[in-house]
């Protein structure tokens, strides 16, 4: 087993630690749960991935609606 050190804002750590404590989960346990979720999904968990942020999804739905109504402009993808 290895040891991981991270830097986080003191207030954020305290807030998260309180939430985890109320759930009976240690900080280490929460990090292990996050690692397990990444391994199982083979990706960043959807609830954390910024793509799935409600505001981003709202913007995507709006753009898709505009495209369906013929109000958008189609662009070719640029291959890197």
C-alpha positions as CSV (number, residue, x, y, z in Angstrom):
1,X,0.0,0.0,0.0
2,X,1.3,3.5,-0.8
3,X,0.7,6.9,0.9
4,X,-0.7,9.8,-1.1
5,X,-0.4,13.4,0.0
6,X,-2.7,16.1,-1.4
7,X,-3.1,19.8,-0.8
8,X,-6.6,21.2,-0.2
9,X,-8.1,24.3,1.2
10,X,-8.5,24.1,5.0
11,X,-12.1,25.1,5.0
12,X,-13.0,22.6,2.2
13,X,-11.2,19.9,4.1
14,X,-13.2,20.7,7.3
15,X,-16.5,20.8,5.4
16,X,-15.8,17.5,3.7
17,X,-14.5,15.8,6.8
18,X,-17.7,16.8,8.7
19,X,-19.9,15.3,5.9
20,X,-17.9,12.1,5.8
21,X,-17.8,11.8,9.6
22,X,-21.6,12.1,9.6
23,X,-21.7,9.2,7.1
24,X,-19.2,7.2,9.1
25,X,-16.5,7.4,6.4
26,X,-12.9,8.4,6.9
27,X,-11.1,10.7,4.5
28,X,-8.9,7.8,3.4
29,X,-12.0,5.7,2.9
30,X,-13.6,8.3,0.7
31,X,-10.4,8.5,-1.4
32,X,-10.4,4.7,-1.8
33,X,-14.1,4.8,-2.8
34,X,-13.2,7.4,-5.5
35,X,-10.3,5.3,-6.8
36,X,-12.7,2.2,-6.9
37,X,-15.3,4.2,-8.9
38,X,-12.6,5.3,-11.4
39,X,-11.4,1.7,-11.8
40,X,-15.0,0.4,-12.2
41,X,-16.0,3.0,-14.7
42,X,-12.6,3.2,-16.4
43,X,-13.1,7.0,-16.4
44,X,-13.8,9.9,-14.0
45,X,-17.2,9.1,-12.3
46,X,-20.0,10.8,-14.2
47,X,-21.1,12.6,-11.0
48,X,-17.7,14.3,-10.9
49,X,-16.9,14.8,-14.6
50,X,-17.5,18.5,-15.4
51,X,-19.2,17.4,-18.7
52,X,-22.1,16.1,-16.6
53,X,-22.5,19.4,-14.6
54,X,-26.1,20.4,-14.7
55,X,-25.2,23.8,-16.2
56,X,-23.2,22.2,-19.0
57,X,-25.9,19.7,-19.8
58,X,-28.4,22.6,-19.9
59,X,-26.2,24.4,-22.4
60,X,-25.8,21.3,-24.5
61,X,-29.6,20.7,-24.6
62,X,-30.1,24.4,-25.6
63,X,-27.5,24.1,-28.4
64,X,-29.0,20.8,-29.6
65,X,-32.5,22.4,-29.7
66,X,-31.2,25.3,-31.7
67,X,-29.5,23.0,-34.2
68,X,-32.7,21.0,-34.6
69,X,-34.6,24.2,-35.3
70,X,-32.0,25.2,-37.9
71,X,-30.6,28.1,-35.9
72,X,-27.1,26.7,-35.5
73,X,-24.1,26.4,-37.7
74,X,-22.3,23.1,-38.4
75,X,-18.5,23.2,-38.2
76,X,-16.1,20.6,-39.4
77,X,-13.9,19.0,-36.6
78,X,-10.3,19.9,-36.7
79,X,-8.1,16.9,-36.4
80,X,-5.1,17.4,-34.2
